[in-house]
Amino acid sequence: MKNILLVLREPFLDRIPSLKSLLWFLANKGYKLTIITSESKNFTLMSFNHDKIRVLKVKQRRHMLELPTSVKIVLRSILYIAFNRIDFILGGDMIGNIISTKIAGLFNCKHVFFMLEYPQIPTNKHPQLNRLQRYENVAICKADCIITHDKWHKQFLVDNYKLPHDKIFLLPNASFTPEFTFKSDFLQERLKLSNKIIVLHSGGFGRWFKCKELADSAINWSDHVKLIFHMSHRLDGDLYFENIYTHHSDNVCFSLEPVLTHELDMLVASADIGIALYSVDELEYRATLIGLAAGKIGNYLKCGVPVIATRLQSLSYIEEYGCGILVDDEKDIINAIECIMSNRALYSQNAYQCYRTLWHPEKYLNSILTFFS
């Protein structure tokens, strides 16, 4: 039996569908997995249990005289490896990968770089890299293999880091749970809604996802159409969120309580349309090349929910498969809603087909297994 250590600085595993899929797959193949991470009141660490997966947590730093959280994770990881044989160390986020590459060198184990987000490279907006960004780039080059989401992410790595193609494995940001094909009224019951068209924005919330522009556009929607923001984690003290929450129109509702993995599919399936907007101004290439990293899109498609998304080249598959509509501006959303609802059954059928063809993790995981074998 081979042993894998996952180092995850922020305990937001439930917000990374593809990493959950990878862990579930490897555990079912008999691998023993240990997760070292921190505690946080804002994140549910892991909403599934498996007898092959163990979680070790350190307390987050609370005052200046206390060791920094990242240092605690380093020490806990070293202590664990000192008394337990580890074959692979998997970095789950930026800090996790920086720690993992150092520990892999110390203990002669293989470092698997799980690329949650695009690393920072010099751009006109960010010409200089900070210390952590430089360390992350070093970790990418030293990693024994990299798991990323799609062909756009892979080409980015090949072009910017001169990495060999066979070092990079693909895994779309999709959950391990099966397709959800049942009728659900989860949001209708949670929010006491009836006879409304529900347009769902699920997951991350912030200016990167143009949430304010989306909420503002809903002012002009018909009364029978409701925009629902579902939160994947608590946003206490987030001024951007609080401003929108305080000043939203009657056409906007909020689902504030995070849900477990199996409940999320029921929640998403209760929507008529899923929406995913991305700000190129804020995200730059992280938006234009987002592709199959857009976890909310994968979740919509898995549940047969048609998609409205920002018109980006890496999201062109949405219109190619006929499972949604791409928009250039928020004012175009209202027409996209009407178009989808006029033939929603066909859009829904195409959503499942797109998920099975492009997104389903099964077709990628066996390839990744060859590295761990």
N, C-alpha and C positions, 0 to 999 in steps of 0.2 A: 504494500500500500504506500503510495507516495503522498507526501505532506506539502501543503501549500499554505503560506502565510499571506494574508491580505492586510496591507497597511492603508488605512483610510483616515486621514486627518479629521475631516468633517463627517459626522455620523449621519450622512444623508443617503444611505444605500437605497432607501425606498424611492428616491428620486432618480435612480440610475437603472432603468429597466434592463438594459443589456448586461450590466454587471451582475444583477440578480439572476438573469438567465444563465450566465456563465457559471456562477457559483452553484446553482441548482443542478445544472447539467453535470458538472464535475463531481458533485457530491453523489449524484445518482450513479456515476461510473465508479464509485468506490474510493475516490480521493478524500483524504481528511483535510478539512479546511479550518483555519483559525483566523479570526478577524480581530485585529487590534485597532481600536478607534477611541474617540473621546465621547463624553456624555454631553447631551444638550437637551434643554427643555423644548426646543423648537422643532426637533426632528424625531420621528419614529425611526429607530435604527433599522429594524428588519421585521416585516410583518409576515414572515413565514418561518417555520421551524423545520430543521432537518437534523437527524442524529449524527450526521457527519460534519456539521458546522457548529463551531464554538466561537463565542464572542467574548473578548476581553476588553474592558473599558478603563480608561483613565479619566480622572476628574479634570474638567477644564479649569484653566487658571482663573482665580477670582480676585487676587490682590498682588501687588508688586513684589512682595517678598516670596511669592510662590514661584516654583519653576514654570517656565512657559509650557503650554500644552504640547507643543511639538517636541520639546525636549523630553517630556514625560513619555511620549509615544516612542521616541528613539530608545530610551532606557528600557521601557517595557518590552520592546521588540528584541533588543539585545539579550535581555534576561531570558526571554522565552526561547530564543534560538540556542542560547548557551546550554539549555537542558533538554531541548527537543530537536530531533533531526528535521531539517527543512530542505526540501528539494527545489522548491520554487518560491520566490517572494514576489508578490503581485502588488504594484502600486495602484491605488484606486482613484487618487486625485493628485493635484500638483505636488503638495507637500508629501503625500504618501509615496510618490515616485522618486522624489529627491532623497527621502529617507531610504527607500528600497535600494536604490543604486549604490549607496554607501554601504549598506549592510550586506548586499550581495557580494561586494568586493572583499569585505572582511571575512565572511563565512563561506565563500566559494560556492554559492548557490546561484541559480539562474534568475535573472530579473525580468519579469514580464511587465512591460509598460502598458497599462490600460489607459488609452488616450480618451479621457472623458470629454475634453474640449480642445479646440485648436490651441497649440502653444503660441506664445507671442513672438513674432518676428518684427524686425524694424519696418515701420510704415511711416508715411507722411505725418500721420496723427500721433504715432508713438515711435519717434526715431531712435530713442534710447531704451534699452532694456534694463529693468531693475535686477537686483541680485538674485531673487528667486526665479525670475524668468530665465536668466542665464544658467542657473543650476538645472532648471527643467530641461533646457536645450541640451545640456551635457548628458543628462539622464537618458534622453531620447537616443542620442548617438551611442551610448554604452549599452543600452538594453539588449538582451538576447533575442527578444521578439517584442513586437508592438501589436496590440489589438486596437483597431479603430473601426469606424462605422461603415465606410463605403468607399467607392472608387475616387470620390473627390478628396476625401481625407488622405487616402493612400497616395494619390498623385501629389498632394501638397507636401507630404513627407519625402517623397522621392525627389521632388524639385528643390526643396529648401534644405534638405539634410543629406542628400545624395545617398539615401539608404537603398539597399538591394530590395527588389520586389518580394523575394521569398522570406524576408524578415517581418513582413507586415501581413496580418490576418484581419479579415473583415467580420464585423458583427453589428448589424443594424441595432439601433437603440430601442429594441422591442422586448416586451415582457415574456417570461416563460409560460404564462397562463395561456390556455387555449383560446381560439376564437370564441367570441361571445355572440351567439345567434338568437338569443331569446329576447322577448319584449320586456322592457324594464320601465318602471315608473319611479326610480330612486329619487331623482331630483324633484319630481312633481310632489312626492310625499314629503321630502325633507323641507322644501320651500313653500309648501301649500299652494302649488300652482295647478291649474287645470285649464284645458283647452287653449294652451299657449304653444307657439312654436319656440323651442328652446335652442338658442345658439350658445354653445359652450366654449369657454376658454379655460382649459384645464392645465394645472401645473404651475410653472414659474410665473412670477408676477414682477413687473418692473418696466422701466423705460426701454429696456432692450426689446421688449415684446409689444411696445407701443400701446400699453394698456390704457393710458389716458386718452390717446387719440381714438382708440376703440370705444371707450366709454362715452366720449363726446359724440361720436358718430351715432350711437344708439338713441340719442335724443330725437332724431328724425325718423326712427323706425315706427312702424305701426304698433298700436297698443297690444296687439295679439302676439307680438314677437318680443321675447325677453332674452337679454344677454346675461349669462350666468358666468361669473368668475369663480372657479373652484380652486381653492388653495391647497398646494401639496405640503405646506408647512406653515407654522404660525408666523405672523408678520408683526408682532408686537413692537411698537416703536419705529416702524418703517414710515417715514414721513410721506414718501411718494404714495404708498398704499393708503395711508390715513387721509390724505387730501382727496383722493378719488372716492374713498368710502364715505367721506363726509358730504361730498357735493355731487353725488351721482344722481342721475335722473330716475324716474319711475320705471323705465325700461331696463334698468340694471339691477341684478340681484347678486348676492354673495353667498357662496357655500364655504364657510370658514373652517369647518372641522375636517382635518385630514382623515382619510379612510385607509383601511387595510387593502392589501393587494387585490384580493378577490372582490372586495366591494368597489374598487375603482372601475372595474369592467362593468359592473352593474350601473354605476353612476354615469359613465360615458355612454353606455348603450341607451340611456334614457333621454339623450339629447337628439335633436333632429339634425343639427349641423354642428360640426366642430370648427373652431377658428384658430389660426396660428399666424400671427403677424410678427415680422422681424425688422428691426431698425438697422439699416445699412450704415447710417451715420454713427450709431453707437457701437455696432459689432464689426463693421468693416467686412473682411473676408470670412469672419465667423458666421455672418449672415449669408453672404452670396454663395458660400460653399457648404451650407448647412446640410443639405442632402438628407441622408437617413439617420442623422443625429437628432432630428427633431422628434423627441420621444412622444410628444403629445399627438403628432400626426400619426405615428405608428399605432398609438392606442386608439385613435379615432377609427382608423382603417380596420383594425382587428375587430372592432365592434360594429362594423358596417355603417359607420357614421360618415357621410360626405364631408368634404373639407373645403373651407375657404382659407386661402393663404396668400401671403405676399408673392408677387410675381418675381421669382428668382430663377435663374437658369437651372440650379440644382434641385428645384422643386417642379420642374416642367413635367415630370412623370405624373403629377396629379391630373393634369389635363390630358396627357397622352393616354392614361388609363380610363379617363372619363369618370373619375371618382371625386371630382370637385372643380372649383373655379379659382383661378389666380387673379388677384386684383392689384391695380397700380396705386390706388388711393383708397382711403377709408370711405369716401363717399360712394365708391362702387359696391360696397358690401350689400347695401339694401337690394340692388338689382340682382346680385349673385344669390341672395337668399331666395328671392322670388323664382329665379331660374331653377335652382335646385329643388325647391318644394313643388314645382310644377311636374317633376318627374323623379321624385326622391327614390322610388323603388329601384330604378335603373342605376342611379348614382350609388346607392347602397350595395347593390350587387357588384358593381365595378370596384367598390372599396374593398370588399373581401378578396376579389381577384388580384388587386394590386398588392394587398398584404401578403397573400400566398406566394406571389411571384417574386416580390422584391424584399419584403420585410421579415418573413417568417424565420426565426433564429435557427430552426432545425437544419436548414440547408447550409448553414455556416459553421455550426458548432463541431461537427465531425472533422472538419478541416483543422480547426484549432486544436482538437484532441491529439492530432499527430505530433504537435510540439510537446505536449505534456506527457506523451507516452514514453 
